[in-house]
Amino acid sequence: MTLWRRDFHRHPELGFQEHRTSARVADLLHEFGLEVHAGIGGTGVVGLLKKGKGCSCIGFRADMDALPFPEINTFEHRSVNEGVMHACGHDGHTAMLLGAAKHLSQHGEFDGQISFIFQPAEEHGKGGPAMIADGLFERFQIDEVYGMHNMPGLGLGQFEMRVGTIMASEALFEIEINAKGGHAAMPHTGVDAITVGSQIVNALQTIVSRKLNPGINGVVSVTEFETDGQRNRLPGWAKLSGDARSLTPEINAQIEEKMRQIVKGTVLAHGIEATVSYDTIFKATINAETPTLKAGDAAAAVVGADNVNRDREPLLGSEDFAHMAEARPGCFIFCGNGTTGPHGQPLHSTDYDFNDEALSNGANYWITLAQQALFI
């Protein structure tokens, strides 16, 4: 698994461009004796392993894509693709699931079918939906689906999960303000788009602090402010772009509704117009009760009950496994990546690296879950 992982790390590929990675995955699955289906949702791969006479089928999912970041690590397996690196550990996720597939094909005892799902383009939020649209669940008759992500800062040999929402939805918004530009020395002759935009930015912060139930998490962040102004010219156009997070579809809908109300009211007060686009690209990841109980039991069997947190707090990051967990009962868990060096660096850092010592924990979790969920 370490050799596979470091090979994937040295050759990272962006979403829907994982041609080398998916080919390598397919070759290994063939070598293990699995039935292999490639090109699912673009560059996705599914390996099927069936034993016994059982009709139950579970799906195990790993993501394969990298990020458009330059890597600053200097170890031997650093990225050779300039400007692209595995800064989120998908190289490790892929290697762990391959290790589990190899072991289960040769030694595993279970009754039913396992679909090993290797997904492209998680970072885009489009790979999961692409595989689903390509018939993932219909073609392979998956009853329950499971996913896992490494977590820097969580100790090696620890797992975390929870029933219900574990990761937030993410919506990208754009607010385009059409005002009236003019001379900087005569602001009364126009409508300054910067002034209007600034009022909107400040008002958007009241959505979470004053318009939502304070017991329910949400985040609204304006991340870009563009105008067509110059040194002595007040802008007549501005665009605000940003990101909104929430833990339930209902809160996400409330954020969008309040945002549209704020923008409409603000521009009406200035006698101008604006447009709002609000695109939810990641849904909230919601763990079903029964799969989460199975996942917790499997993790406890691997590392001991004291090293499994079954009620971790929700994370405001997003994950496109949400689409799979919406289509079928599912569970998404976190596996400790360690706390020191590049293993403890935050995800998406240019000096992050997946911890090879976590590979056996992850693979053993998959193996144990398969044999417990599909017991003979």
BAZA-74548 format. One record per atom (N, C-alpha, C, O): residue in one letter; x, y, z. Coordinates in steps of 0.02 Angstrom, whole numbers, plus 50000, padded with zeros to 5 digits. Layout:
<donus>
AXYZ
...
</donus>
This chain:
<donus>
M500414994050000
M500005000050000
M500435006350000
M500265011249968
T500995006150036
T501435011950037
T501715013449968
T501755019249948
L501915008249933
L502185009149865
L501645012049819
L501775016749781
W501035009349822
W500495012149781
W500365019449799
W500315023649755
R500325020749863
R500155027549887
R500675032549863
R500495037949839
R501305030949870
R501825035649851
R501865036449775
R502035041849750
D501685031249738
D501655031849666
D501085036649646
D501185040949603
F500505035949677
F499955040549663
F500145047649682
F499975052449647
H500505048349739
H500695055049761
H501175058349712
H501125064349699
R501625054549684
R502115057249636
R501785059249570
R502055063349533
H501215056249555
H500885057449491
H500165059749501
H499695056249481
P500065065449533
P499375067849548
P499025070149484
P499345072549437
E498365069449484
E497965071549426
E497335075149451
E497035073149501
L497145080349415
L496555084249433
L495905080549415
L495915075449380
G495355083149440
G494705080049430
G494525078849358
G494605083249316
F494275072849344
F494095070449277
F494695069749230
F494615068549171
Q495305070649258
Q495915069549219
Q496325063749249
Q496915063049233
E496015059749290
E496385054449327
E496495048249283
E496345042649304
H496745049249223
H496815043749176
H497345038749198
H497225032649196
R497925041249218
R498445036649242
R498225033149306
R498315027149313
T497945037049352
T497745034149416
T497205028849407
T497265023349434
S496685030349369
S496145025549360
S496375019349322
S496145013749336
A496845020149274
A497115014449239
A497505009949286
A497445003749283
R497905012949331
R498275009149380
R497815005449427
R497924999649443
V497295008949450
V496795005749495
V496474999849460
V496414994449490
A496255000749398
A495934995349361
A496394989449352
A496184983749359
D497034990749336
D497514985349327
D497604981249391
D497624975149389
L497654984749448
L497744981349511
L497124977249529
L497184971549552
L496534979949518
L495924976249533
L495874969949490
L495674964649514
H496054970549426
H496094964749383
H496574959549411
H496424953549413
E497144961949434
E497664957549462
E497394953849523
E497574948149535
F496974957249562
F496694954149623
F496134949149606
F495914945449650
G495904949149544
G495374944549524
G494674947349527
G494194943549525
L494604953949532
L493944957049535
L493674958149465
L494044958449416
E493014958649461
E492684960849399
E492734968449397
E492514971749443
V493014971149343
V493174978249341
V492754981849289
V492684979549232
H492484987549308
H492104991949263
H492434998849265
H492435002049317
A492705001049209
A493045007449205
A492615012549167
A492125010649135
G492805018949172
G492455024149136
G491775025949164
G491355028549129
I491665024449228
I491025026149260
I491045033449280
I491465035449321
G490605037449252
G490595044549268
G491225048149244
G491435053049274
G491505045749189
G492115048749163
G492715044349176
G492855039749137
T493075045649231
T493675041749247
T493575037349309
T494065034949337
G492965036349330
G492825032149388
G492915024749373
G492835022549316
V493085020849425
V493185013749419
V492795010249474
V492775012549531
V492465004549458
V492125000449508
V492384993349501
V492384990449447
G492604990449557
G492804983549560
G492304979549600
G492134981449655
L492074973949572
L491574969749605
L491884963449632
L492274960049598
L491724961749694
L491964955749726
L491374952249759
L491054955149803
K491224946249739
K490654942549765
K490894935949794
K491294932449764
K490634934249854
K490764927749885
K490114925249916
K489694929149937
G490054918649920
G489454915749949
G488854916449904
G488914917749844
K488274915549934
K487644915849897
K487204921649918
K486644922349894
G487454925949961
G487054931549986
G486904936649932
G487274937549885
C486334940049941
C486114945049892
C486284952149913
C486194956849873
S486524953149975
S486674959949998
S487294962549963
S487764958849948
C487294969149950
C487874972349918
C488014978949952
C487564983149960
I488644980049973
I488844986350003
I489364989649958
I489734986249922
G489394996149961
G489874999949922
G490375003549966
G490195006750014
F491015002849949
F491555006449983
F491855011449933
F492045009549878
R491885017749952
R492095022949905
R492735026349927
R492825028049985
A493195027349879
A493795031349888
A493835036449831
A493625034949776
D494115042349845
D494185047449794
D494915047349768
D495365045249803
M495005049649705
M495655048849672
M495985055449652
M496585055449636
D495615061049650
D495875067149619
D496325071149667
D496295070449728
A496745075249636
A497205079649672
A496975086949666
A496425088249642
L497405091549688
L497235098649690
L497735102749650
L498305100749641
P497515108649625
P497965112849584
P498415117249626
P498395123349621
F498825114049669
F499285117549712
F500005115449697
F500125109749679
P500485120049704
P501195117949699
P501415114949766
P501285117849819
E501745109249764
E501975105949825
E502645108649847
E503095109449806
I502725110049912
I503355112649938
I503735107349977
I504295108550000
N503445101349985
N503815095950018
N504425093949976
N504435095049915
T504925091150009
T505555089349974
T505705081949977
T506235079849955
F505245077850004
F505385070650008
F505375067549938
F505165070749890
E505605061449934
E505715058149869
E505075057349829
E505085057749768
H504505056149863
H503895054849826
H503475061249814
H502885060749800
R503785067149818
R503425073349804
R503175073249731
R503415069449689
S502705077549718
S502385077849652
S502885079549597
S503315083949605
V502825075949541
V503225077549482
V502815081349431
V503075083349378
N502175082549445
N501735086449402
N501705093549429
N501375094749480
E502025098149397
E502085105049423
E501395108249432
E500975108049387
G501295111049491
G500665114549505
G500095110049525
G499535112349531
V500225103549534
V499705098749554
V499985094449611
V500555092249607
M499585093349663
M499825089149718
M499235085849754
M498665088249751
H499385080249786
H498885077049830
H498915080449898
H499275078149943
A498545085849905
A498535089749967
A497955087950012
A497835091250062
C497575082649994
C496995080850034
C496995073450053
C496545071150088
G497495069750030
G497555062750051
G497165057750010
G497085052050030
H496935059849950
H496565055149909
H497015049449884
H496785044049868
D497665050749881
D498145045449865
D498115039949918
D498145034049902
G498075041949982
G498015037150036
G497355033550037
G497325027450049
H496815037150023
H496155034050022
H496135028549969
H495865023049981
T496415029949910
T496425025149856
T496845019049874
T496635013349862
A497425020149904
A497865014649922
A497555010249976
A497605004149972
M497225013150025
M496905009250078
M496355004750050
M496304998850069
L495955007550005
L495405003449978
L495674997949933
L495394992449930
L496214999349896
L496534994049856
L496804988549902
L496734982649885
G497104990349957
G497354985350004
G496804980950031
G496884974850037
A496234984050046
A495664980150071
A495394975550016
A495224969750030
A495364978049955
A495124973949900
A495574967849889
A495324962349879
K496224968849892
K496684963249883
K496604957949938
K496554952049924
H496574960250000
H496514955550056
H495844951750053
H495824945650061
L495304955350041
L494644952250041
L494584947249983
L494244942249989
S494904948749927
S494864944149870
S495244937649885
S495044932349860
Q495774938049925
Q496194932249937
Q496024928550001
Q496094922450006
H495804932350052
H495714929350118
H495044930750151
H494854927350198
G494674935650126
G494074937850160
G493524932550159
G493434928950110
E493154932250214
E492574927850219
E491954932150230
E491874935250283
F491514932250182
F490894936050187
F490394933050139
F490564928850097
D489784935150145
D489244932350104
D488864938050071
D488424941150101
G489034939450008
G488704944849972
G489184947949922
G489664944749900
Q489074954249906
Q489484957549856
Q489724964349881
Q489354967949915
I490354965949865
I490634972449882
I490794976149817
I491104973349772
S490574982349812
S490754986749757
S491294991549782
S491164995749825
F491894990949755
F492434995449773
F492415001249724
F492565000449664
I492235007149749
I492095012949706
I492685017749710
I492835020349763
F493005018949654
F493555023749650
F493315029649609
F493225029249548
Q493205035249644
Q492835040949616
Q493295046549593
Q493775048249627
P493145049549536
P493515055449513
P493215061849543
P492665061749570
A493585067349536
A493315074149542
A492915075549605
A492395078749602
E493165073249662
E492825074949725
E492905082349740
E492435085549764
E493495085049727
E493625092049743
E493165096749705
E493005102249729
H492945094849646
H492475098749607
H491755098149635
H491335102449623
G491635092849673
G490945091349693
G490545088349636
G489925088049640
K490875086049583
K490515083649524
K490625076249510
K490245073349471
G491125073149542
G491275066249527
G490755061449552
G490555056749516
G490515062449614
G489995058249641
G489355058549599
G489095053349580
P489095064549586
P488505065049543
P488605061949474
P488145059049446
A489215062549446
A489345059749379
A489295052149381
A489015049149335
M489565049049432
M489525041749437
M488805039449449
M488585034449421
I488435043249490
I487735041549502
I487335042249438
I486925037849423
A487445047649401
A487085048649338
A487255043249287
A486855041849243
D487835040249294
D488045034849249
D487815028049272
D488035022949247
G487355027949321
G487035021749342
G487385017949396
G487295011849401
L487795021349437
L488175017849489
L487745013249531
L487915007349539
F487205015749558
F486815011749605
F486345006849571
F486175001649599
E486135008449511
E485705003749475
E486104997949445
E485894992249448
R486674999549417
R487084994449384
R487384989449433
R487484983649417
F487544991849494
F487884987549541
F487464985949603
F487704982749649
Q486844988149605
Q486354986149656
Q486614986949727
Q486584982249767
I486884992749742
I487184994149808
I486634995849858
I486215000149846
D486654992349915
D486144993449967
D486364998850018
D485955002950039
E486994998850036
E487275003750082
E487945006050054
E488285002250020
V488135012350070
V488765014950043
V489155018350099
V488875021650143
Y489815017450097
Y490255019850150
Y490845023750120
Y491105022050067
G491045029050155
G491615032950135
G492055034650195
G491835034050252
M492675036650182
M493145038250236
M493615043750213
M493805044050155
H493815047950260
H494305053250246
H494805053650303
H494615053050361
N495435054650286
N495945055650337
N495835062450370
N495555066950341
M496075062950432
M495995069250469
M496645071150504
M496815068250556
P497015076050478
P497605078650513
P497395081650581
P496855084650587
G497815080650631
G497645083050698
G497295077850740
G497275078450801
L497025072650708
L496725067050744
L497255061650750
L497575059850700
G497345059050810
G497895054350823
G497875048150780
G497335045650762
L498445045650763
L498505039450726
L498165033850765
L498275033150825
G497755029850731
G497405024450764
G496755026550796
G496485023050839
Q496485032450776
Q495845034750802
Q495355035750744
Q495555037450688
F494715034650758
F494185035750710
F493645040050741
F493535039950801
E493295043950698
E492745048150721
E492165047750671
E492275047050611
M491555048250698
M490955048050657
M490375050750698
M490465052450756
R489795051250668
R489185053050704
R488585051250661
R488635051150599
V488025049950693
V487385049150658
V487125056150641
V487165060650683
G486855057050582
G486595063550561
G487115067350519
G487565064350490
T487035073950517
T487475078050476
T488185078050504
T488285079750562
I488665076150462
I489365076150484
I489775081350446
I490285083650472
M489555083250385
M489885088550348
M489375093050315
M488815090950300
A489565099250304
A489095104450283
A488985104550207
A489375101650169
S488445107850188
S488365109450117
S488795115550101
S488995119250146
E488935116450037
E489295122350014
E488925125349955
E488775121949906
A488785131849960
A488475135449905
A488935141149884
A489215144549927
L489005142249820
L489385147849793
L488895153149769
L488425151549732
F489005159449789
F488545164649768
F488915170349733
F489505171549746
E488555173749690
E488795179849657
E488245185049658
E487665183649643
I488425191149676
I487965196749678
I488245202149632
I488785204849644
E487885203549579
E488115208549530
E487715214949538
E487095214949532
I488055220449552
I487735226849566
I487815231449505
I488375232649482
N487255233949479
N487265238549423
N487045245449447
N486455246749455
A487535249749459
A487405256449487
A487515261749433
A487315260749375
K487825267449451
K487955272749403
K488615276049421
K488675279449472
G489125274849379
G489785277649393
G489805285149384
G489355288149356
G490345288149407
G490425295349401
G491105297549426
G491525293449446
H491215304049425
H491845307049446
H491915306449522
H491435307549558
A492515304749546
A492625304049617
A492525310549655
A492385310449715
A492595316249620
A492495322749653
A491765324849656
A491595329649690
M491335321149620
M490625322849619
M490195316749630
M489815314649585
P490235313649690
P489885307349703
P489125308049699
P488775303049689
H488865314249708
H488135315149708
H487825314349639
H487215313849633
T488255314149587
T487985313549519
T487875306249497
T487595305049444
G488095301549537
G488025294449520
G487815290449580
G487605293149631
V487875283949575
V487765279349632
V488375274849636
V488495270749592
D488755275549690
D489395272149698
D489285264749714
D489005263049766
A489495260349668
A489395253249678
A489795250449737
A489595245549768
I490355253649754
I490745251449812
I490365252549876
I490345248249920
T490055258449882
T489655259949942
T489085254949950
T488975252250005
V488725253749895
V488165249049898
V488425242049915
V488135238549957
G488965239849881
G489245233249894
G489475232449965
G489395227049994
S489785237649993
S490015237350062
S489445236450111
S489495232750159
Q488895239950098
Q488305239050140
Q488035231950137
Q487825229150187
I488045229050077
I487815222250069
I488275217350106
I488035212750139
V488935218350100
V489415213950134
V489275213950209
V489245208650240
N489195219950238
N489075220350310
N488405217150328
N488365213550378
A487895218350289
A487235215650304
A487215208150298
A486855204850336
L487605205250253
L487605197950245
L487845194550309
L487645188950323
Q488265197950348
Q488505194950410
Q487965194350463
Q488045190750512
T487415197950454
T486855197350502
T486425191150489
T486015189450530
I486525187950432
I486125181950418
I486255176650472
I485785174050503
V486895175150484
V487055170050534
V486975172750604
V486715169350648
S487195179050616
S487205181650685
S486525183850710
S486415183950771
R486055185650664
R485425188350687
R484795185350655
R484245186550679
K484875181450602
K484285179050567
K484195171450570
K483665168950552
L484705167850593
L484655160550601
L484655158750674
L484905162450716
N484375152950689
N484405150250757
N485135149550777
N485505145950743
P485355152650832
P486065152450850
P486315145450868
P486915144250870
G485855140850880
G486045133950895
G486195129950833
G486405124150838
I486105132950774
I486215129350710
I486775132850673
I486745138950660
N487285129050655
N487865132050623
N487735134250552
N487335131250516
G488075139550532
G488075141850464
G488645146750455
G488865149850504
V488885147650394
V489415152350379
V489245155850313
V489065152550264
V489305162550312
V489245166350250
V489875170550243
V490015174850285
S490255169350190
S490895172750181
S490915175950112
S490845172550061
V491025182550110
V491165186050047
V491915185550035
V492305187750076
T492105182549979
T492815181249967
T493115185349910
T493725185549903
E492695188749870
E492945192949816
E492495199149809
E491895198749818
F492815204849792
F492445211149781
F492775214349720
F493325217049725
E492435214149663
E492695216949601
E492295223149581
E491695223349591
T492635228049551
T492295233949524
T492625236149459
T493155233649440
D492285240849425
D492585243849364
D492825250949378
D492895254949331
G492955252549440
G493185259249458
G493925260349442
G494295255649430
Q494125266649443
Q494815268649434
Q494995273749487
Q494595275249531
R495615276549483
R495855280949536
R495385286849549
R495265288549607
N495135289849496
N494705295649506
N493995294549478
N493625299349465
R493805288149470
R493145286549444
R492795281749491
R493045276249505
L492205283849514
L491805279349555
L491495273849511
L491255275249457
P491515267649535
P491265262249493
P490495262249488
P490135263949535
G490275260249430
G489555259349420
G489355252049419
G488775250349410
W489855247749427
W489725240549427
W490165237249480
W490735239249490
A489885232249513
A490275228449562
A490005221349565
A489415220149552
K490455216649582
K490245209749591
K490535207049656
K491135207549668
L490105204349697
L490305201049759
L490235193549749
L489725191149725
S490745189849767
S490725182549763
S490895179649831
S491265182649870
G490625173749844
G490765170749909
G490515163749916
G490335160349867
D490505161549979
D490405154549997
D489945154250058
D490045158050106
A489455149850057
A489005148950114
A488985141650134
A488955137150091
R489005140350198
R488995133450224
R488415132650273
R488235137350309
S488135126650274
S487605125150321
S487575117650333
S487845113750294
L487225115750387
L487205108650406
L486555105250388
L486495099250397
T486065109050363
T485435105950342
T485195109350279
T485355115250267
P484805105950237
P484515109150178
P484075115050196
P484035119950159
E483735114550254
E483285119950275
E483675126350289
E483455131850270
I484245125750324
I484645131750339
I484955134550276
I485005140550268
N485165130250231
N485425132550167
N484905136650129
N485065141850101
A484285134250130
A483745137950096
A483615144650130
A483475149550097
Q483665144750197
Q483555151050233
Q484105156050217
Q483975162050209
I484735153750213
I485285158250197
I485165161350128
I485245167450120
E484975157350079
E484845160050012
E484265165150014
E484315170449984
E483725163450049
E483145167950052
E483345174650084
E483175179950057
K483695174450141
K483895180650175
K484385184750133
K484355190850133
M484835181350098
M485305184850055
M484945188650001
M485085194549988
R484465185449969
R484085188849915
R483695194749943
R483635199949910
Q483415194150003
Q483035199650034
Q483495205550048
Q483325211250035
I484095204150076
I484575209450093
I484785213250030
I484795219450030
V484955209649978
V485185212849916
V484625216949886
V484735222649865
K484025214149883
K483455217749854
K483315224249891
K483205229449861
G483305223849958
G483155229749998
G483695235049993
G483535241049990
T484325232949992
T484875237749990
T484885241549924
T484945247649923
V484835237949868
V484865241449803
V484235245549792
V484265250649757
L483665243349819
L483055247349813
L483135254049848
L482895259149823
A483475254149905
A483585260349942
A484025265249902
A483975271249913
H484435262649857
H484875266949817
H484605268049747
H484925271549707
G484035265149731
G483735266249666
G484095262849609
G484085265349552
I484425257149622
I484795253549570
I484565246249569
I484075244449603
E484905242049530
E484715235049524
E485305230449538
E485885232449533
A485145224249554
A485665219249565
A485375212349550
A484765211349553
T485805207649533
T485605200749523
T485985196249572
T486545197849592
V485675190649592
V485975185949639
V485945178949608
V485415176749587
S486515175649606
S486525168449590
S486775164649650
S487245166849684
Y486455158949664
Y486615155049724
Y486605147749704
Y486075144849691
D487195144549701
D487255137849674
D487525133149727
D488105133749748
T487115128549750
T487325123649800
T487685117949765
T487365113749733
I488355117849770
I488745112849734
I488885106649776
I488985101249748
F488885107349842
F488945101649887
F488335101449933
F488165106549963
K488015095849938
K487485095049987
K487795093250055
K488375091350058
A487405093850108
A487635091650174
A487715084050173
A487295080450145
T488245081550205
T488355074350211
T488015071850273
T488195073750329
I487515067550264
I487095065250319
I487165057750327
I486995053950281
N487405055650384
N487515048550398
N486875045350424
N486545047950469
A486685039650394
A486105035850417
A486285031950480
A486865030250491
E485785030350521
E485915027350586
E486215020350581
E486735019050612
T485905015950544
T486135008950543
T486835008350514
T487255004950544
P486995011250456
P487675010850431
P488195013950479
P488755011450483
T488005019250514
T488475022350560
T488615017850620
T489185017650645
L488115014350643
L488225009550697
L488695004050674
L489135001950712
K488605001550613
K489044996450586
K489754999050579
K490244995550595
A489825005250555
A490485008150547
A490835008850614
A491435007450619
G490475011050665
G490775011850731
G490995005150760
G491525004750791
D490595000050751
D490774993450776
D491394990750741
D491834987750773
A491444991850674
A492024989550637
A492654993250659
A493174990150669
A492604999850668
A493185003750690
A493405001550760
A494005000950773
A492925000350804
A493094998250872
A493444991450872
A493884990250912
A493234987050826
A493554980450822
A494284981050799
A494704976850815
V494444986350761
V495114987250735
V495574990750785
V496134988550796
V495334996150816
V495775000350858
V495555000650931
V495895003850972
G494994997450949
G494754997651018
G494235003051027
G494285008450998
A493735001751068
A493175006351077
A493395013051103
A493085018151086
D493925013251144
D494155019651173
D494445024351120
D494525030251133
N494615021651062
N494905025751009
N494415027650955
N494605029950901
V493765026550969
V493235028150922
V492765033250953
V492445031851003
N492715039050922
N492245044150944
N491625043650899
N491655045350840
R491075041250927
R490465040050888
R490015046250885
R489485045950854
D490225051750916
D489805057650916
D490225063950908
D490165068650947
R490655064050857
R491065069950845
R490615075750822
R490075074650795
E490845081850832
E490455087550810
E490475088050734
E490965085950703
P489955090850704
P489955091550631
P490515096150608
P490725100650644
L490735094950547
L491275098950517
L490965103250463
L490545101050425
L491175109650459
L490885114250411
L491225113650342
L491045117450296
G491695109150334
G491935107450268
G491415103550230
G490915101450259
S491535102450165
S491035099150123
S491355093150087
S491965092750081
E490915088650064
E491145082250037
E490615079649988
E490025079350005
D490835077849927
D490325075849879
D490085068649888
D489675066249849
F490355065049939
F490055058749960
F489325059849980
F488925055249983
A489155066149995
A488475067850015
A487965065349964
A487415063149983
H488135065649900
H487665063449849
H487545055949852
H486985053549841
M488065052149868
M487985044949875
M487575043249937
M487155038749936
A487715046849992
A487355045550054
A486635047750050
A486215045550090
E486465052050002
E485775053949990
E485425048549948
E484825047249958
A485795045549902
A485495040449858
A485395033849894
A484915030249879
R485835032049940
R485795025849978
R485975027250051
R486355031850064
P485715023250099
P485935024150168
P486695023350172
P486985018750143
G487015028050207
G487745027950206
G488055030750269
G487705033250313
C488715030250272
C489095032950328
C489775035350304
C490115031850267
F489965041250326
F490615044250310
F490975045350376
F490705048350422
I491595042850380
I491975043250443
I492655046450431
I492865047450375
F492985048250487
F493655051150486
F494155046350518
F494015043150569
C494745045950487
C495285041650511
C495875046050528
C496075050250488
G496165045050587
G496715049350610
G497325048950564
G497555043550546
N497595054750546
N498195055150504
N498815056950545
N499365056950519
G498725058550610
G499285060450652
G499295067850666
G498895071650640
T499765069850708
T499765076650734
T500415080450722
T500465086350739
T500915077150692
T501565080450685
T501795080550612
T501555076650571
G502245085150597
G502545085650531
G502025086750477
G501495089550490
P502165084550415
P501695085550361
P501035081750372
P500525083550342
H501035076550414
H500425072750428
H499935076750471
H499335075450470
G500185081650508
G499755085750550
G499565092250518
G499175096150547
Q499835093750458
Q499665099950424
Q498935099650400
Q498685094350383
P498595105350399
P497895105350377
P497825102750306
P498275103450265
L497255099650292
L497095097650224
L497135103750178
L496955109250198
H497355102650117
H497435107850065
H498035112350078
H498105117550046
S498475110350124
S499095114050134
S499625111550085
S499625105650067
T500065115950062
T500565114050013
T501125109850044
T501555107250007
D501135109050111
D501625104750143
D501305098850179
D501605095850223
Y500685097250160
Y500335091450188
Y500575084950155
Y500805085050097
D500535079350191
D500655072850162
D500245067650200
D500185068050261
F499965062850164
F499605057350196
F500095053150235
F500665052150214
N499885050550292
N500305046650336
N500265039250317
N499735036150324
D500815036450293
D500815029350273
D500665024650331
D500425019150320
E500795026850392
E500645022650450
E499895021950461
E499675017450497
A499495026150429
A498765025650435
A498465020650385
A497875018950391
L498865018450337
L498595014050285
L498315007550313
L497775005350292
S498675004550360
S498434998150387
S497794999050427
S497354994750425
N497735004650464
N497125005950502
N496525006550454
N495995003650467
G496615010350400
G496075011250353
G495885004950318
G495285003350312
A496375001150294
A496234994950259
A495904989850305
A495424986550286
N496154989250367
N495854984650415
N495134986550433
N494714982250446
Y495004993050434
Y494314995250445
Y493864992750389
Y493324990050402
W494074993750326
W493664991450269
W493564983850272
W493014981450261
I494094980250287
I494054972950289
I493564970650343
I493144966450331
T493634973650402
T493204971750458
T492474973650445
T492024969750459
L492374979550417
L491684981650401
L491364976850351
L490784974950359
A491744974750300
A491474970150250
A491254963650283
A490714961050270
Q491694960950326
Q491554954350355
Q491014954650409
Q490674949650420
Q490944960350441
Q490404961050490
Q489734962650458
Q489214960050479
A489744966850406
A489114968750374
A488844963250329
A488234962650320
L489294959250301
L489094953650257
L489294947050290
L489624942950260
F489084946250352
F489294940350390
F488954934050361
F488404934250334
I489324928550369
I489074922150344
I488594919050394
I488324913650382
</donus>
